[in-house]
Amino acid sequence: MTEFNLLQTDHLLTTTRAVRKRLDLKKPVSRQLILDCIRVSTQAPAGGNYQKWRWVIVDDPEKKLVVADAYREAYAPYIEAQKGAVSSKAKKNSTVEKIMSSSDYLAQILEQVPVLAIPCSLGTPADMEGSLGGGTQGWWGSVLPAVWSYMLAARSRGLGTAWTTLHLRFADRVGEALGIPETVTQLACIPTAFYTGKDFRTGSRKPAEQITYWNNWKQTE
């Protein structure tokens, strides 16, 4: 039986964070490095072993700008609503404010990120409606694990990533610019760059014992 170094494995899994402000906008990311990450991602589980993942890697400045403009157009009303909700609370949450600040930064510089990776899937969630294979949950469950595997592979190679979806509001516009057929579903946009600074720490999360139920809902013993 193959033994893993649990300290290293758990460190990778618990310190892969969304990177926005610490993306290195100057250091190039080679296509070979991106392919290495995608190669790892193809080992993710897929229902029926139907490997319908596809990746559109955007490193052309003009096409990155198309994605970034779509992202910013969707971001503006979204973040305005978020900031309004935060400001209406009596006590502000510093963690939320930091996230908003880093989100603002990413929106401003998105086209400067060396690589924008757009994971896609053949077909649409509607393909699974009414099926016996888990419905739309089964469809998403067959494609999203590969995206997370890409992000983990990137993290282990010194690359920072962030899972973003706001550009999907204008997926048709972006798809037309990138030649993505209408029969293909864009899943996300993953800004990818070397990260600056030192290592990442684990995030603040609820204890496993508090969110785990045994045999019945809310039965914690």
C-alpha positions in Angstrom: 0.0 0.0 0.0 1.3 3.4 -1.0 1.9 5.6 2.1 1.4 9.4 1.8 3.1 12.1 3.8 0.0 13.2 5.6 1.6 16.4 6.8 2.4 17.5 3.2 -0.9 16.3 1.8 -3.0 18.0 4.5 -0.9 21.1 4.2 -1.7 21.3 0.5 -5.4 20.7 1.0 -5.8 23.1 3.9 -3.7 26.0 2.6 -5.0 26.2 -1.0 -6.6 29.6 -0.7 -8.2 32.1 -3.2 -5.3 34.3 -4.3 -6.1 37.8 -5.6 -3.7 40.5 -4.3 -0.7 38.2 -4.2 -0.7 37.2 -7.8 2.6 38.0 -9.6 1.5 40.0 -12.6 5.1 40.2 -14.1 6.4 36.6 -14.0 5.3 34.5 -17.0 3.6 31.2 -16.6 4.7 28.6 -19.1 2.2 26.7 -21.1 4.0 23.5 -20.1 3.3 24.3 -16.4 -0.4 24.9 -17.2 -0.4 21.5 -19.1 1.1 19.8 -16.0 -1.7 21.1 -13.9 -4.4 20.1 -16.4 -2.7 16.6 -16.7 -3.3 16.2 -12.9 -6.9 17.5 -13.2 -7.8 14.8 -15.8 -7.5 12.2 -13.0 -10.4 13.7 -11.2 -13.5 11.4 -10.9 -16.1 11.6 -13.6 -19.5 10.0 -13.8 -19.4 7.0 -16.1 -15.8 7.9 -16.8 -17.2 10.3 -19.5 -14.4 12.8 -19.5 -16.2 15.9 -20.8 -13.8 18.4 -19.4 -12.2 20.8 -21.7 -9.9 23.8 -20.9 -9.6 27.1 -22.8 -6.4 28.7 -21.6 -6.3 32.5 -22.3 -2.9 34.1 -22.4 -3.5 36.5 -25.4 -3.7 40.1 -24.0 -6.6 41.1 -26.2 -8.7 38.0 -25.4 -7.9 38.3 -21.7 -9.3 41.9 -21.9 -12.6 40.5 -23.3 -12.9 38.2 -20.3 -11.9 40.9 -17.8 -14.3 43.4 -19.2 -17.2 40.9 -18.9 -16.1 40.1 -15.4 -16.0 43.8 -14.4 -19.4 44.5 -15.9 -20.9 41.7 -13.8 -18.8 42.6 -10.8 -19.9 46.2 -10.4 -23.6 45.6 -9.4 -22.6 42.5 -7.4 -20.1 44.2 -5.2 -22.3 47.2 -4.7 -24.9 45.0 -3.3 -22.4 43.2 -1.1 -20.9 46.4 0.3 -24.4 47.7 0.9 -25.2 44.7 3.0 -22.0 45.0 5.0 -22.4 48.7 5.7 -26.0 48.2 6.9 -24.7 45.9 9.8 -24.0 47.5 13.1 -20.7 45.6 13.5 -18.5 45.3 10.4 -16.6 42.0 9.8 -12.9 42.7 9.1 -12.6 39.4 7.3 -15.4 40.3 4.9 -13.9 43.7 4.3 -10.5 42.1 3.4 -12.2 39.8 1.0 -14.0 42.7 -0.7 -10.8 44.7 -0.9 -9.0 41.8 -2.6 -12.0 41.2 -4.9 -11.9 44.9 -5.9 -8.2 44.5 -6.7 -8.7 41.4 -8.8 -11.5 43.0 -10.8 -9.2 45.9 -11.6 -6.2 43.9 -12.8 -7.7 40.7 -14.2 -6.4 41.1 -17.7 -2.9 41.6 -16.3 -2.9 38.1 -14.8 -0.6 35.9 -17.0 -3.2 33.1 -17.5 -6.9 33.0 -17.3 -7.9 29.3 -17.4 -11.6 28.7 -18.4 -12.7 25.1 -17.6 -15.5 24.0 -19.8 -17.7 20.9 -20.2 -19.2 19.4 -23.2 -23.0 19.7 -23.0 -25.1 21.4 -20.4 -26.7 20.5 -17.0 -30.0 20.2 -18.9 -28.6 17.0 -20.5 -29.1 15.3 -17.1 -32.6 16.6 -16.2 -34.9 13.7 -15.7 -32.1 11.1 -16.0 -31.4 8.3 -13.6 -27.9 9.4 -13.1 -28.3 11.9 -10.3 -29.8 14.8 -12.3 -28.0 18.1 -12.5 -26.1 17.4 -9.3 -24.5 14.4 -11.1 -23.6 16.6 -14.1 -21.8 19.2 -11.9 -20.3 16.5 -9.8 -18.6 15.0 -12.9 -16.9 18.2 -13.9 -16.1 20.5 -10.9 -13.7 18.1 -9.1 -11.3 18.4 -12.1 -11.3 22.2 -11.6 -10.4 21.9 -7.9 -7.7 19.4 -8.8 -6.2 21.9 -11.2 -6.1 24.5 -8.4 -4.4 22.0 -6.1 -1.9 21.1 -8.7 -1.2 24.8 -9.3 -0.7 25.4 -5.6 1.8 22.6 -5.3 3.8 24.2 -8.2 3.9 27.7 -6.6 1.0 29.1 -8.6 -1.9 31.0 -7.0 -5.5 30.7 -8.3 -9.0 31.9 -7.5 -12.3 30.4 -8.4 -14.4 33.1 -10.1 -17.7 32.8 -12.0 -18.9 36.4 -12.5 -17.9 36.5 -16.2 -20.4 33.7 -16.8 -23.2 36.3 -16.8 -21.8 37.2 -20.2 -20.7 33.7 -21.2 -22.1 34.1 -24.7 -20.0 37.2 -25.3 -16.8 35.6 -24.0 -17.6 32.3 -25.8 -17.9 34.1 -29.1 -14.6 35.8 -28.6 -12.9 32.5 -27.7 -14.7 30.4 -30.2 -16.4 28.3 -27.6 -19.5 26.5 -29.1 -23.0 27.1 -27.7 -23.1 23.4 -26.9 -20.3 23.8 -24.4 -20.7 25.1 -20.9 -18.2 27.4 -19.3 -17.7 26.5 -15.6 -15.5 29.2 -14.2 -12.6 31.5 -14.8 -9.4 30.6 -12.8 -6.8 33.4 -12.8 -3.5 31.7 -12.6 -0.1 33.2 -11.7 2.9 32.7 -9.5 2.1 34.0 -6.0 4.1 36.5 -4.1 5.0 36.4 -0.4 5.4 33.4 1.7 3.3 30.4 2.4 -0.4 30.3 3.2 -2.1 29.5 6.5 -5.2 27.5 7.1 -8.5 29.4 7.1 -10.9 29.9 9.9 -13.5 27.2 9.8 -16.1 25.5 12.0 -14.9 22.4 13.8 -15.6 19.1 12.0 -17.5 17.8 15.0 -19.9 20.8 14.8 -20.8 20.2 11.1 -20.9 16.4 11.1 -24.1 14.5 11.9 -24.3 10.8 12.5 -27.3 8.8 11.1 -29.8 11.7 11.7 -29.8 15.4 10.9 -28.1 17.4 13.7 -27.3 14.3 15.7 -23.7 14.9 16.6 -23.0 11.7 18.6 
